[in-house]
Amino acid sequence: MTTVIGPESDASAPTGRGKNTLLPVLRVIPEQCYERPTRRGMVLVARSLTIYAAILAGLVFADAWFLVVPLWLLAGLAVSSLFVLGHDAAHGALFDDAARNRRIGRALMLPSLHVYESWVVGHNRIHHGHTLRQDMDFVWHPKTVEQYRAMNRLQRLRHRIEWSPFGAAAYYAREVWWNKMMRFDPPERYRVNVKRDERFVAQWASLAVIAAAVAGWFLSGGALGSLWMITKLFVVPFALFCWTIGFAVYVHHIAPDIKWWPRRTWTSFHGQVEGTTVLRIPAVLNLFLHNIFVHVPHHVDVRIPCYELPRAAAAIIEAFPEVDHRDFRVRDYLRSTKACKLYDFDEQRWLTYAEARRVQTA
């Protein structure tokens, strides 16, 4: 196998299987996993765009609930599909050409109303640079007992909702999309690009809403028809997208046996290998989600395109069988949402609310 060193690896780090470097993991990834033919990326983009357009067309003319509801579910997946490909492009993994990645990545993130350059700063540099590191990683970062105790009643209620089995959409929409993107105040060196992409997203959203309102008016003959069309085409699919991606990120990084690390003891191996999973999901879902649940190799080296993640995962698991790899099961998710509420960084263990109360009174 060919040795491939990732962009954040340390060539001077120890070469053993110590848990302070990714170098031993990077060494086992086959060279083929880094091939990114333009045609293959364009086929994925074209397929996902075609499916999304077909679902929107169906929603335009569908009004019966038994047609609208399944189309909504498909629309949420279709928006997620485009987003995952845009996420790949933002990592420079979809194509070899950097300019093509930027252009197509921006376009693919429009249906999910994501500001491409804001995503690059927050996701690529912070989440991937400090995965599961205390006070650094911001995605599904757990609260401590002390932080929960300091919350008011409304904040505690919000926490209980967002960390429940049904809270992924609320968490992602508020904490990631709104707080870390739409309200993002970029450092000066990123400001021009971020503000340009914010305008791009705002312009696209305005045009899309106007087009939907006009279509709804002509098809239904009134303002209610316009409002219903906007809701059908964009509001509900966006909410379902937020749940899909919020849920995906949760199962990637939250489980009773996945540790979050204090800043002083965190290493890239802890975050990128031990801090995520390889989950096998039904093929019909993977048609939309492009192997995003094969998450360990993506964190080991973000340059691996989505369609090569299974090959890379197989090589990593063969060399490191302790990697968390399994079929996704709903009961595992429910077990996590029951057990993982607050976190004790000193003892590196998850707490339920009941256990947190006992800690408070001890």
Residue pairs with C-beta under 8 A, 6 or more apart in sequence:
1 27
1 28
1 29
1 30
1 31
1 315
2 30
2 31
3 26
3 27
4 26
4 27
4 29
4 31
4 33
4 34
4 301
5 11
5 23
5 26
6 22
6 26
6 300
6 301
6 302
6 303
7 301
7 302
7 303
8 22
8 129
8 268
9 21
9 22
9 23
9 26
10 21
10 23
11 23
13 20
13 21
13 23
14 20
14 21
14 23
15 23
15 24
16 24
17 24
17 320
18 24
18 269
19 267
19 269
19 270
19 274
20 267
20 268
20 269
21 267
21 268
21 269
22 268
22 269
22 272
22 273
22 300
22 301
24 319
25 269
25 272
25 273
25 300
25 316
25 319
25 320
26 300
26 301
28 315
28 316
28 318
28 319
28 320
29 297
29 300
29 301
29 304
29 312
29 315
29 316
30 311
30 312
30 315
32 308
32 311
33 297
33 304
33 308
33 311
33 312
33 315
34 303
34 304
34 308
35 308
36 93
36 94
36 95
36 96
36 305
38 95
38 96
38 97
38 100
40 305
40 307
41 94
41 95
41 305
44 85
44 94
44 290
44 306
44 307
45 85
45 94
45 104
45 108
48 78
48 81
48 82
48 85
48 108
48 288
49 82
51 74
51 78
51 81
51 288
52 75
52 78
52 79
52 81
52 82
52 111
55 71
55 74
55 75
55 78
56 75
56 233
58 67
58 71
59 68
59 71
59 72
59 75
59 232
59 233
60 215
60 219
60 229
60 232
60 233
61 219
62 68
62 71
68 232
72 232
72 236
72 237
72 240
73 240
75 233
75 236
75 237
75 240
76 236
76 237
76 239
76 240
76 241
76 243
76 244
77 240
77 244
77 285
77 288
77 289
78 111
78 237
78 288
79 111
79 112
79 237
79 238
79 240
79 241
80 112
80 241
80 244
80 245
80 248
80 288
80 289
81 288
81 289
81 290
82 108
82 109
82 111
82 112
83 108
83 109
83 111
83 112
83 114
83 241
83 245
84 289
84 290
84 292
84 306
85 94
85 108
85 290
85 306
86 104
86 105
86 106
86 107
86 108
86 109
86 112
86 114
86 116
87 119
87 123
87 292
88 94
88 105
88 290
88 305
88 306
89 95
89 101
89 102
89 104
89 105
89 108
90 101
90 105
90 109
90 116
90 119
90 120
90 123
90 124
91 124
91 302
91 303
92 98
92 101
92 302
92 303
93 101
93 302
93 303
93 304
93 305
93 306
94 101
94 104
94 105
94 305
94 306
95 101
95 104
102 116
105 116
106 116
106 197
106 200
109 115
109 116
109 119
109 201
110 200
110 201
110 204
110 205
111 237
111 241
112 238
112 241
112 245
113 177
113 201
113 205
113 238
114 177
114 181
114 201
115 181
115 182
115 184
115 194
115 197
115 198
115 200
115 201
116 197
116 200
117 186
117 190
117 193
117 194
117 196
117 197
118 180
118 181
118 184
118 186
118 194
118 197
118 198
119 181
121 184
121 186
121 187
121 190
121 194
122 138
122 180
122 181
122 184
124 302
126 136
126 137
126 138
127 137
127 138
127 139
128 272
128 299
128 302
129 136
130 136
130 137
130 266
130 271
131 137
131 253
131 271
131 272
131 275
131 276
131 299
132 253
132 258
132 259
132 260
132 261
132 266
132 270
132 271
132 275
133 260
133 261
133 263
133 266
133 271
134 260
134 261
134 262
134 263
134 266
134 345
135 141
135 263
136 263
136 266
137 271
138 175
138 176
138 180
139 175
139 176
139 249
139 253
140 171
140 249
140 250
140 253
140 254
141 260
142 254
142 260
142 340
142 342
142 343
142 350
143 159
143 342
143 343
144 342
144 343
144 344
144 345
145 342
145 344
145 351
145 356
145 359
145 360
148 156
148 159
148 342
148 356
149 360
151 159
158 170
160 353
161 167
161 170
162 168
162 170
162 171
162 174
162 175
163 171
163 337
163 340
163 341
164 337
165 333
165 334
165 337
168 242
168 243
168 246
168 247
168 250
169 239
169 240
169 242
169 243
169 246
171 246
171 250
172 242
172 243
172 245
172 246
172 249
173 239
173 242
173 246
176 246
176 249
177 242
184 194
186 194
186 195
208 233
208 234
209 230
209 234
212 226
212 229
212 230
212 233
212 234
213 226
213 227
213 229
213 230
214 226
215 229
216 225
216 226
216 227
216 228
216 229
216 230
217 223
217 225
217 226
219 225
219 229
220 226
220 228
220 229
244 289
247 333
248 289
248 292
248 293
250 333
250 336
251 277
251 279
251 293
251 328
251 333
251 336
252 276
252 277
252 279
252 293
252 295
253 275
253 276
254 336
254 340
255 277
255 324
255 332
255 336
255 340
256 335
256 336
256 339
256 340
256 350
257 324
258 274
258 275
258 276
258 277
258 324
259 270
259 274
259 275
259 348
260 275
260 343
260 345
260 348
261 267
261 270
261 271
261 275
261 345
261 348
262 345
262 346
271 299
272 296
272 299
272 300
273 296
273 299
273 300
273 316
273 320
273 323
274 324
275 299
276 295
276 296
276 299
276 324
277 293
277 295
277 296
277 324
277 325
277 326
278 293
278 294
278 295
278 296
278 297
278 313
278 317
278 323
278 324
278 325
278 326
279 293
279 294
279 295
279 325
279 326
279 327
279 328
280 293
280 325
280 326
280 327
280 328
281 289
281 293
281 328
286 293
290 306
290 307
291 306
291 307
291 309
291 310
292 298
292 306
293 328
294 309
294 310
294 313
296 313
296 316
296 323
296 324
296 325
297 304
297 309
297 312
297 313
297 316
298 304
298 309
300 312
300 316
301 312
304 312
313 325
316 323
317 323
317 325
326 332
338 352
339 350
339 352
340 350
341 350
341 351
341 352
341 353
341 356
342 350
342 351
342 352
342 353
342 356
343 349
343 350
343 351
344 350
344 351
344 359
351 359
